[in-house]
Amino acid sequence: MKCIHCQGEMEWKAAPFQVDRKAYHLTLEAVPAWVCKQCGEPYFEEREVDRIQDVIRQMDQRTEELALCS
């Protein structure tokens, strides 16, 4: 597998994932991904993307609940 950005070789390992939302900042330290050996660009497979999206949906719901308590 080749990196789309630099054509470097990819390896399967853990990579960080970060997202900034209105109400919170989420950092996952080690998500399984294909990571370019040359530029470090991560590519997450569908299974991991689905799990990340589940976490984000849960965080969105929880932050909405917290806002209602204010």
Secondary structure, 3 states (H helix, E strand, C coil): CECCCCCCEEEEEEEEEEEECCCCEEEEEEEEEEEECCCCCEECCHHHHHHHHHHHHHHHHHHHHHHHHC
